[in-house]
Amino acid sequence: MIFLGTPQFAIPTLSSLINNSIIPILVITQPDKKRGRGQRLSISPIKEFCLNHNITVFQPQNINEEESIKKIMIYNPDLILTVAYGKIVSQKILDIPKFGCINLHPSLLPKYRGPSPINWALFNGEKETGNTIFFMTKKMDAGDIIYQSKVRIMPEDNYGSLSKKLSEKGADDVVKTLSLIDDGLANPISQDDSLATFSKFINRDVRRISWSESAENIANLVRGLAPYPSAFTYFQNMEIKIIKAKSFLDIEGKPGLILKIVKNQGILVGTGSCALFVETIKPEGKKEMSAYSFSLGHPEISREKQSFDNGK
């Protein structure tokens, strides 16, 4: 088997494979990238894991180039497993393995096809999501389903906690799926394209808070992006990332207007419907802090009417 993966989300699956004596003959991950202010070269979590476990790693700039395809063909894999690799693979690669290519996708397909299913499940206030393992086809996330499992979304879940749940559950799901395939018991089911929904890529437009939205929608945006990359707004031309917030039904005010400081707890901000209770923030260039602590450093908040999103 060849394993394709890149971020932390893929680590539990690769670890579970090794613990079950299923050692990939090759792991493919994305190239090292320059990150941060110093632009230091950084390796992917999967590469770091492989280096620590003496697993051969391949990092093509373009997995679909002829040289990359030839290298994969040399290994002659029976199966290719993809878990959050981050790039679309070509039909030429899909045709290589005897038993096909399978993918672990963190949603209940055909819901939330696309690159950001965990985020969008939280944005939309879903109460349940899950994992789907399916045979890959040229059409994104549209192949026949081999295995699905459900995961309940708790009110306190954010992107970080839900990703962890799904990645850990996915590790078990993959091992079960491989057993089904190995025993000839896999019974793939076609997806109903008419029921498909899609998750869009997370860019700054998605992340920026629109205070005219309801408090509930903004709270879902915050939890769907926390702890990273975070929803954001501005205060006095300073970018403010909001890490933790919840809707507050008993008060309303002008969207973006700071309505009240609650001692030792947070800040109430007006929205298009009800208020948002902001608990934890990360001001530009500073560490994460309580919203109340931020208000102490900006006494003008309590002296006069101030608003978020009043700059840039």
C-alpha positions as CSV (number, residue, x, y, z in Angstrom):
1,M,0.0,0.0,0.0
2,I,1.0,3.6,-0.7
3,F,-0.2,6.2,1.8
4,L,-0.8,9.9,0.8
5,G,-1.2,12.4,3.6
6,T,0.2,15.7,4.9
7,P,-1.3,17.4,8.0
8,Q,-1.8,16.3,11.6
9,F,-5.2,14.9,10.7
10,A,-3.6,12.0,8.9
11,I,-1.2,11.0,11.7
12,P,-3.7,8.8,13.7
13,T,-4.5,6.7,10.6
14,L,-0.8,6.2,9.7
15,S,0.0,5.3,13.3
16,S,-3.0,2.9,13.5
17,L,-1.8,1.2,10.3
18,I,1.6,0.6,11.7
19,N,0.2,-0.6,15.0
20,N,-1.8,-3.2,13.0
21,S,1.3,-4.3,11.1
22,I,0.1,-2.6,7.9
23,I,3.3,-0.8,6.9
24,P,3.0,1.4,3.8
25,I,5.7,0.7,1.2
26,L,5.8,4.4,0.5
27,V,4.4,7.6,2.0
28,I,3.8,10.6,-0.2
29,T,3.4,14.0,1.4
30,Q,3.6,17.6,0.2
31,P,7.0,19.3,-0.2
32,D,8.6,21.2,2.7
33,K,7.4,24.8,2.9
34,K,8.7,28.1,4.2
35,R,6.6,29.4,7.0
36,G,6.4,32.3,9.5
37,R,8.1,35.6,9.5
38,G,11.6,34.1,9.2
39,Q,10.5,31.9,6.3
40,R,12.1,28.9,7.8
41,L,11.7,25.6,6.0
42,S,9.1,23.5,7.7
43,I,8.3,19.8,7.1
44,S,4.8,18.3,7.2
45,P,3.6,16.4,10.3
46,I,3.4,13.2,8.2
47,K,7.0,13.6,7.0
48,E,8.2,14.1,10.6
49,F,6.3,11.0,11.7
50,C,7.8,9.0,8.9
51,L,11.3,10.1,9.7
52,N,10.8,8.9,13.3
53,H,9.5,5.5,12.1
54,N,12.0,4.9,9.3
55,I,9.3,5.0,6.5
56,T,10.3,6.0,3.0
57,V,8.9,9.4,2.1
58,F,8.4,10.9,-1.4
59,Q,7.6,14.6,-1.8
60,P,6.9,15.5,-5.4
61,Q,6.3,19.1,-6.4
62,N,3.6,17.8,-8.7
63,I,2.3,14.3,-8.0
64,N,0.7,14.1,-11.5
65,E,3.9,14.7,-13.4
66,E,5.2,11.8,-15.5
67,E,8.3,11.3,-13.3
68,S,6.1,11.1,-10.1
69,I,3.7,8.6,-11.8
70,K,6.6,6.4,-12.9
71,K,8.0,6.3,-9.4
72,I,4.6,5.2,-8.0
73,M,4.3,2.5,-10.7
74,I,7.7,1.1,-9.7
75,Y,6.3,0.4,-6.3
76,N,3.4,-1.4,-7.9
77,P,0.9,-0.9,-5.0
78,D,-2.1,-3.1,-4.5
79,L,-3.9,-0.1,-2.9
80,I,-3.4,3.7,-2.5
81,L,-4.9,5.3,0.6
82,T,-5.3,9.0,0.8
83,V,-6.0,11.0,4.1
84,A,-5.8,14.8,3.7
85,Y,-3.0,14.8,1.1
86,G,-4.2,18.2,-0.1
87,K,-3.8,17.8,-3.9
88,I,-6.0,16.2,-6.5
89,V,-4.5,13.1,-8.1
90,S,-4.9,12.2,-11.8
91,Q,-6.7,9.4,-13.4
92,K,-3.4,7.9,-14.3
93,I,-2.6,7.4,-10.6
94,L,-6.1,6.2,-9.8
95,D,-5.6,3.4,-12.4
96,I,-2.3,2.1,-10.9
97,P,-3.3,0.0,-7.9
98,K,-5.0,-3.4,-8.3
99,F,-7.7,-2.6,-5.7
100,G,-8.0,1.0,-6.5
101,C,-7.5,4.2,-4.5
102,I,-9.5,5.0,-1.4
103,N,-9.9,8.2,0.6
104,L,-10.9,9.1,4.1
105,H,-13.1,12.2,4.0
106,P,-14.4,13.8,7.2
107,S,-18.1,14.2,6.4
108,L,-21.1,12.0,5.7
109,L,-20.9,12.1,1.9
110,P,-22.5,13.2,-0.3
111,K,-22.8,16.1,2.2
112,Y,-19.9,18.5,2.3
113,R,-17.8,17.4,-0.6
114,G,-14.7,19.5,-1.0
115,P,-11.8,20.9,0.9
116,S,-13.2,22.1,4.2
117,P,-16.0,19.8,5.4
118,I,-15.3,20.1,9.1
119,N,-15.4,23.9,9.1
120,W,-18.6,24.1,7.1
121,A,-20.4,21.5,9.3
122,L,-19.7,23.8,12.2
123,F,-20.6,27.0,10.3
124,N,-24.0,25.5,9.5
125,G,-24.7,24.4,13.1
126,E,-24.8,20.7,12.3
127,K,-25.5,18.4,15.2
128,E,-23.8,15.4,13.5
129,T,-21.1,14.6,11.1
130,G,-18.8,11.7,10.4
131,N,-16.3,10.0,8.2
132,T,-16.7,8.4,4.8
133,I,-14.2,6.0,3.1
134,F,-14.8,5.7,-0.6
135,F,-13.2,4.7,-3.9
136,M,-11.7,7.7,-5.5
137,T,-12.8,8.8,-9.0
138,K,-11.9,11.7,-11.2
139,K,-14.9,13.6,-9.8
140,M,-14.0,15.1,-6.4
141,D,-15.4,13.1,-3.4
142,A,-18.0,11.4,-5.6
143,G,-16.9,7.8,-5.6
144,D,-18.7,4.7,-4.3
145,I,-18.9,4.6,-0.5
146,I,-17.3,1.6,1.3
147,Y,-17.7,2.6,4.9
148,Q,-19.3,5.4,7.0
149,S,-19.3,6.2,10.6
150,K,-21.1,9.0,12.5
151,V,-19.8,11.5,15.1
152,R,-21.9,13.7,17.3
153,I,-21.1,17.4,17.3
154,M,-21.2,18.7,20.8
155,P,-22.1,22.4,21.7
156,E,-18.6,22.9,23.0
157,D,-16.8,21.5,19.9
158,N,-14.8,23.8,17.7
159,Y,-12.7,23.0,14.6
160,G,-9.8,21.8,16.6
161,S,-11.7,19.4,18.9
162,L,-13.9,18.1,16.1
163,S,-11.0,17.5,13.8
164,K,-9.3,15.5,16.6
165,K,-12.4,13.3,17.1
166,L,-12.8,12.6,13.4
167,S,-9.1,11.9,12.8
168,E,-9.0,9.4,15.7
169,K,-12.3,7.8,14.7
170,G,-11.1,7.7,11.1
171,A,-8.0,5.7,12.0
172,D,-10.3,2.9,13.3
173,D,-12.6,3.3,10.3
174,V,-9.7,2.8,7.8
175,V,-8.5,-0.4,9.5
176,K,-12.0,-1.8,9.4
177,T,-12.3,-0.8,5.7
178,L,-9.0,-2.4,4.8
179,S,-10.2,-5.6,6.5
180,L,-13.4,-5.6,4.5
181,I,-11.5,-5.1,1.2
182,D,-8.9,-7.8,2.2
183,D,-11.7,-10.3,3.0
184,G,-13.7,-9.5,-0.1
185,L,-16.6,-8.2,1.9
186,A,-16.6,-4.6,0.7
187,N,-20.0,-3.7,-0.8
188,P,-19.6,-0.2,-2.2
189,I,-22.7,2.0,-2.5
190,S,-23.1,4.7,-5.1
191,Q,-23.6,8.3,-3.9
192,D,-26.7,10.2,-4.8
193,D,-25.4,13.3,-6.5
194,S,-28.7,15.0,-6.1
195,L,-28.1,15.1,-2.3
196,A,-24.6,16.5,-2.6
197,T,-23.5,19.7,-0.8
198,F,-20.2,21.4,-1.0
199,S,-17.7,23.0,1.3
200,K,-15.8,26.0,0.0
201,F,-12.1,26.8,0.5
202,I,-11.5,28.9,3.6
203,N,-10.1,32.3,2.6
204,R,-10.0,35.7,4.3
205,D,-13.4,36.7,3.0
206,V,-14.9,33.6,4.7
207,R,-13.0,34.3,7.9
208,R,-13.9,38.0,8.3
209,I,-16.9,38.5,10.7
210,S,-19.9,40.4,9.3
211,W,-21.5,41.9,12.4
212,S,-24.8,42.2,10.5
213,E,-25.2,38.4,10.7
214,S,-27.0,36.9,13.7
215,A,-25.1,36.2,16.9
216,E,-25.7,32.5,16.4
217,N,-24.2,32.5,12.9
218,I,-21.2,34.5,14.1
219,A,-20.7,32.1,17.0
220,N,-20.7,29.2,14.6
221,L,-18.2,30.9,12.4
222,V,-15.9,31.4,15.4
223,R,-16.1,27.8,16.5
224,G,-15.7,26.6,12.9
225,L,-12.4,28.4,12.7
226,A,-11.0,28.0,16.2
227,P,-8.3,27.7,17.2
228,Y,-6.8,28.2,13.7
229,P,-7.0,30.0,11.3
230,S,-9.6,31.9,13.4
231,A,-12.4,34.3,12.5
232,F,-11.3,37.9,12.7
233,T,-12.5,41.5,12.8
234,Y,-10.8,44.9,13.4
235,F,-10.6,47.3,16.3
236,Q,-9.0,50.7,15.7
237,N,-7.3,49.3,12.6
238,M,-5.9,46.4,14.5
239,E,-6.8,42.8,13.4
240,I,-8.5,40.9,16.2
241,K,-8.9,37.2,16.0
242,I,-11.9,35.9,18.0
243,I,-11.2,32.4,19.4
244,K,-14.2,31.8,21.6
245,A,-17.6,33.4,21.6
246,K,-21.3,32.5,22.1
247,S,-24.6,34.0,21.3
248,F,-26.4,36.0,24.0
249,L,-30.2,36.3,23.6
250,D,-31.1,38.9,26.2
251,I,-29.6,42.0,24.7
252,E,-29.4,43.6,21.3
253,G,-27.6,46.5,19.8
254,K,-26.1,48.0,16.7
255,P,-24.0,45.5,14.7
256,G,-20.4,45.6,15.8
257,L,-21.0,48.0,18.7
258,I,-19.4,47.1,22.0
259,L,-22.5,47.1,24.3
260,K,-21.1,46.0,27.7
261,I,-18.0,44.8,29.5
262,V,-18.7,41.9,31.8
263,K,-16.1,41.9,34.6
264,N,-13.7,39.0,34.5
265,Q,-15.7,37.4,31.7
266,G,-15.9,39.1,28.4
267,I,-17.4,41.7,26.0
268,L,-20.9,41.9,24.6
269,V,-21.1,43.0,21.0
270,G,-24.2,43.9,19.0
271,T,-25.0,41.8,15.9
272,G,-27.8,41.6,13.3
273,S,-29.8,39.6,15.8
274,C,-29.1,39.5,19.6
275,A,-25.6,39.9,20.9
276,L,-22.3,38.0,20.7
277,F,-20.5,37.3,24.0
278,V,-16.8,37.4,23.1
279,E,-14.7,35.5,25.6
280,T,-11.2,34.9,24.1
281,I,-9.4,36.9,21.5
282,K,-5.9,37.2,19.9
283,P,-5.0,40.8,19.1
284,E,-2.6,41.4,16.2
285,G,1.0,40.7,17.2
286,K,0.0,39.5,20.7
287,K,-0.7,36.3,22.5
288,E,-4.2,34.9,23.0
289,M,-6.0,36.6,25.9
290,S,-9.4,37.1,27.5
291,A,-11.6,39.7,25.9
292,Y,-12.0,41.3,29.4
293,S,-8.2,41.6,29.7
294,F,-8.1,43.3,26.3
295,S,-10.8,45.8,27.5
296,L,-8.6,46.7,30.5
297,G,-5.8,47.7,28.1
298,H,-8.2,49.9,26.1
299,P,-10.1,51.9,28.7
300,E,-11.8,54.0,25.9
301,I,-14.0,51.0,25.4
302,S,-15.8,51.6,28.7
303,R,-15.8,55.5,28.3
304,E,-17.4,55.9,24.9
305,K,-19.2,53.9,22.3
306,Q,-16.7,51.8,20.3
307,S,-17.2,49.3,17.5
308,F,-15.5,46.3,16.1
309,D,-14.8,46.3,12.3
310,N,-14.2,50.0,12.3
311,G,-11.0,49.9,10.2
312,K,-9.2,48.4,7.2
